[in-house]
Amino acid sequence: MNKVVLFLMAIVASLTVEAQINTPAPSPSAKLMQTVGLTEVMIDYSRPNMRGREVYGNLVPFDKLWRTGANAYTKITFDTDVTIGGKEVKAGTYSIFTKPGASTWEVFFYTDIVGGGTPSKWEENKVVAQLNVPVYKLDMPVETFTITIDDVMSNGANIGIIWANTYVAVPFIVPTDATVMKSIDKALNGPTADDYYAAAVYYSSEGKDINKAKEWMNKAMSMTEKPAFWQLRQQSLILAKAGDKKGAIEAAKKSLAGATEAGNNDYIKMNNDSLKEWGSN
């Protein structure tokens, strides 16, 4: 085959590739994100249309497991633990399956999240929450399958499922009050040892008020039952910067002992170097 023919074939092949037609998906994908209280909720699903078809009881049979949308499993993600149907559901991603009925739906939150259609084998131990919800009839039909997050309150919301003349609401509860109360208790009880330690290290590393860093570090160490060798190392450096050489040497010796016990050669060398610099060795 000569070079001219090969060249022409290459041109035809490239034109064939470029001539591929992009068309819209029959059931386009969608993502919904909503903050509920202090919990971030995300829903990832596909949206089929009615296209003149009778939906419930026909396209979607009654009392049969449905993927609740089209294409891949419909997935929901919570970034905190939530409560659904009286059961605690851990933070994470779950698929939503339903059994639509004429007057009520069964709703399932399932741990398998990869797949299309419905699972070939349904495993009850993968159901983290299950509940029944009533059906509400709409006066105006909705052409495109839609999932919403409705009635958003500080302690929970409803997952709304809307299509044709049907609306169902799936309630869930978020731990806003418990989180806020924990935060209030922590604030009212004052800074923790970790708070003082982090503030002291930041002040030292950023060249801020070294005496304030020394004060905070000493508070952190006094509140810590058994300071770690790397914490004592930071304390020694701050004390040295603040001009407290005696305190720096004492802290470095404690850090050296802890590093030796832990077999951490890096901290052993750093402490020995500092002790030599400060005139201890």
N, C-alpha and C positions, 0 to 999 in steps of 0.2 A: 504494500500500500504506500503510495507516494506521499510526500510531505504536504502537498496541496490538499489532498483528500482528508488527511488527518487534521489539518488546520480548519477546514470547513466543518468537520464533525465536531471539533471543539467549540466552534462558534454556535452551532445548533444546540449543543448540550447546554451551553451557558445561557442561551436564550430560553431554553425549556425551563431551567431552574428559575430564571427571573420572571417567567410568565406564570408562576404559581399564584393562585388567587387566594386572598385572605377573605374569609367570610365570618360573620359574627357567630358566636356559639349559640345554639338553640336555648341553652340554659346558662346564662352568664354567671360567673362567680361573683360573690360579694363578701365584704368584710365589714363587720359592725363593731365599733369600740365604744364602751360607755363606762364612766366611773360611777360606781354605786357606793355611796358612803366613802370609804377609803379603799375600796376594792376595784381593781381594773378587770373588766369583763370584755372578752372578745369572742365574736361568733363568726365562723367561716363557713359559708354554705353556697349552694347554687340555686338559681331562681328560674324554674320552668314557668311557662305561660299556659293559660287555659286553652287558647286557640280554638274556641268553640266547643271544647269537650266538656262533658259532665265530669267533675272532679271526684268528689267524695261519693263512695258507693259504686264507682265505675272505674275511672282512671286510677284512683286510689281506693282499693276495696275496703269496706268496713271490716274491723276486727282482724286485720292482717298487719303484720309488722311492716313498717314503712321507714325508709331512710330519712324522711322529713326534709324533702328537697329533691335534688337531682344530682347525678354524677357521683362524686366521692361522698363519703360520710359527712354529714353536718357536724361540725365540731364547735365546742365551747370551751373557753379557757378562763379560769379564775386565778388571780394571783394571790388570793388568801383562801383559807378554809371557808366554806359556806355551808349552809344548812338547806337541804331540799327534801321535802316530804318527811320532815322530822329526823332525817339522817344527816350526820356530819359528812361532808364531801371535802376531801383534802384538796388543797391548791393544786392545780394541774389542768390538763386538757382531757376532755371526754367527748364521745360522740353522743348525739341525741337521736334516739329512735322512738317512734310512736306507733300506737294502734288506734287509728281514728275510729270513732263510733258515731252513731247518729246523734246521741245526746251527751256522751262523755268520751274523752280520750284517755288512754293509758300512755304515760310518758316515761321513758327509760333513759338514764344516764349510764353510759357503758364505757369500760376502760379501753377497748380496742378502738383506735382512731384512724387506722389505715385500711382503706378498702372502698368498694363501691357497692351499690345495691344494699342488700342486707347480709349479715354474716351467714355463711353456709352452715355453721353450727352455732346455735345460740347457747351461751354458757351463763347460767344464772349467777355464778360466783363473780362474774365481771360486771354485774349490775350494782352500781354504787348507790343509786337512789331510784325510786319508782313512786309515781303518784298518779291519781286520777284527777282530771280537771274537766269542768263543764264546757259545753259548746255554746257559743253565743252566735246567733244569726245576724248577718249584716244586711241592711236594706239595699246597699249598692255592691255589686260584685267587684272583686279585686282581680284584675287580669293576671298579675305577676305574683308568684309565691313570694311572701315577704316575712322576714323575722325582725321583730323589734324588741327593744327593752323599754317597757312602759312602767308608769306609776313609780318613777324612781324616787325613793325616799332614802333617808340616811341609813336605815337599817335593812333595806332590801328593795326588790323590784320584781316585775313580772317579765318573763320571756314571752312575747306575743308572737303567735303563729297565725298568719292571715293568708287566706287564699279563697277564691270564689266567694261564697256567701258565708264563710265560716271564720270565726276568731276563737282561739283558745289562749288562756293566760296561764303560764307555768310559774308559780311564785318561788322565789329563793330569798334566803336571809343572809345578810353579811354581818361580820363581827365588829361593826363600827364601835358600838358602845364599849365592848371589852377592850378594844385597842385604845380608844380615847382615855378610858379610866386608867389603864396601865400607864399611859403617857403622863396623865395628871399625877398619879401616885409617884412616878419617878421624878417628875419636876418638883413636886412638893417635898420630897425626901432629900432633895439636893443632889449635886453631881456625884457620880460614882467614882471609884478609883480609876477606872478606865478613862472617864471623862477628864479627870485631872491629869492623868498620864499623857493623853493625846494632846491636850492643850499645852502642857509643859514642853513636850517634844517639838510641837509646832512653833511655839515662841522661840525656842532655842535655835531651831533650824532656819527660821526666817529673820533672825537677828533682832527680835523684839526685846521687850523688857526682861532681862535675864534674871533679875531678882524675883519678878513675878513667876517666871518659869521655875525657879528654885523652890518658891513657896508651894506651887502646885505639885511639883514632883515629890516634895517631902510629904505632902498630904496623901498623894497616891500611894507612896510606899508605906505610910503609916496605916492605910486602910487595906493593904494587901497582906494576907496572912503569911504567904511565902513568896516574896518577889522572885521572879525568874532572873536568870543571869543577864539576859539581854535588857531587862528593865533596869537592873542595877548598873549596867554599863551606861545607859542613857543618863541615869541619875549622877553617876560620877562625872560625866562630861559637862553636865549643867552646873554641878557644884564647882568644877574647875573654872568654868567660864565666869561664874559669879565670884571667884576669888577665894572660895572656901577649899583650899588645898587639902587640909586635914580631912574634911568630910569627903572630898573626892577620892582620896587614897583609901579611906575606909570602905566606901562603896565599891571601888575597883577591886579591892581584895575579896569582898563578898562575891562580886561578879566572877572573879577568877576562880574562886572555890567552886562555884556552881558550874562554870564552864568546864572545869577539870572533871568534875563528877559526871557531867553529860558527855565528855569526850569531844567537845567542840573546839577544835584546834584554832579556828579563826578568832574566836573570842579569847582564847588563852593568849594568843599572840598580841591581840589588841590591848588587852588589859596589862600584860607585861610591859609592852611598849609605853603605855601611859604611866604606869607606876615608875618606870625608869625616868621618864620625862619629868614627873612631878617630884623626883628625888627620894622615892621610897626604896628603890633597889640600889 
